[in-house]
Amino acid sequence: MGFRPRMSMLVLTLFEMFFSLGATTKNATFDQNYYVTWGQNRILFFKHEQEVQLSLDQSSGAGFGSRSYYESGFFQMRIKLPDKDSGGVVTAFYLHSNVGIHDELDFEFLGNRPGKPIVLQTNVFAHGLGGREQRIRLWFDPSEDFHYYKLLWNQHQIVFFVDNMPIRVYKNRVVHGVAGYPHRPMQVLVSLWDGSNWATDGGKTKANWTQAPFQAHFQDFNINGCRSNPHSPNKDCYSTKYWWNNRNYLQLNSHQMRELAAVRRKYMTYDYCTDKNRYPIAPVECLEG
């Protein structure tokens, strides 16, 4: 009994150590792991390719993607959002299968009018099925400075983080024989685009093009992931030789569970699991037990 507090603290320290290492390693240039996918003339590079700026105007936005696909890992990006009247503007950092049946893990920042909170929407697609949106109000202004947005993906859970704060967990569970968990190789993607038809106030607030161009900035182009071919998946991607598959990462520790509960209590504005209009019967992954 006397050793449990020490063990709990040790697990917490090890977990935070790994995530802190990810936050302080900034040696990869953009070109090493990423390439421009669209909007070539709306991308600028700074600090010897250690920082990228995407721009959006009424004609087009821009985006970039990873050169490799991955089937598990720890993915992160330092992002500073557009600092103007950004209603209708969507900044996205996500993983997408692109080949075959649709799997996807999303961070989507839904811009807003000045003085109003910017909403962060997360979503999970598995086996072609999405509609798993959760939304939180960020407790800081994400346009003032860079913050880390991180995804831990292994065979047991997917965890969304803001800096080191867990904001969402999606568990790999089979309920009543039904499974809905992303397992296909996915590409890391980033984009800045016009979401006026849905993003802010359900599409009531449109992009104010007098404020264009809107600009988002990105840093940290390192990727910790198990490379995999979409047409021939890598069977080693769930091996414990990758640190994110080890037992310390099978579930949140007690400290992180308290943090997650606090975020949900204070900042969550929408959870598909409790939306009875859309889902009179809760999706299987929302069921307890």
PEHU-V421417 format. One line per field, one symbol per residue. ss: DSSP state (H for helix, E for strand, C for the rest). phi: phi as a letter, one per 30 degrees, with the letter a starting at -180 (. if undefined). psi: psi as a letter, one per 40 degrees, with the letter a starting at -180 (. if undefined). A space follows every 10 residues. Layout:
# PEHU-V421417
ss=???
phi=???
psi=???
This chain:
# PEHU-V421417
ss=CCCHHHHHHH HHHHHHHHHH HHHHCCCCCH HHHEEEEECH HHEEEECCCC EEEEEECCCC CEEEEEEEEE EEEEEEEEEE CCCCCCCCEE EEEEEECCCC CCCEEEEEEE CCCCCCCCEE EEEEEECCEC CCCEEEECCC CCCCCCEEEE EEECCCEEEE EECCEEEEEE ECCEECCEEC CCCCCEEEEE EEEECCCCCC HHHCCCCCHH HCCEEEEEEC CCCEEEECEC CECCHHHHCC CCHHHCHHHC CCCHHHHHHH HHHHHHHEEE EHHHCCCCCC CCCHHHCCC
phi=.dddeddddd dddddddddd eddcdbcdde ddcbbdcaie dcbbcbhhic bbccbbbdda caabbddccb balbcbadbb decceceicc cbbacbdici ddcabccbcc eadeicddcc ccabcbhicc icdbbbddcb ddcdadbdbb bcbbdcacbc bchccdcabb ddbcchiccb bdbdebcdbb abadcedadc hijdccdcdd cdddbccbbi cdbcaddace caeddddcdd dcedcdddcd addddddddd dddddcbdca bedcddddbe ceeeddddj
psi=deeddddddd dddddddddd dddehfehid ddeiihdifd efhihifffe ihhiihaedi aiiiiidiii eiahhihhhh iheahehehh hhhiihddha ihiihhhhhh iiiheiihhh hiihhhfehb ffhihihiei heediiihhi hhhaedihhh ihbehheihh igihhfehig hheihiihih ihihfdeddh ffedhihgee eiihhiiiig eihgihiihd egiheeeeie ehdeeideed iiiddddddd ddddddeheh hddegdddgd hhideeii.
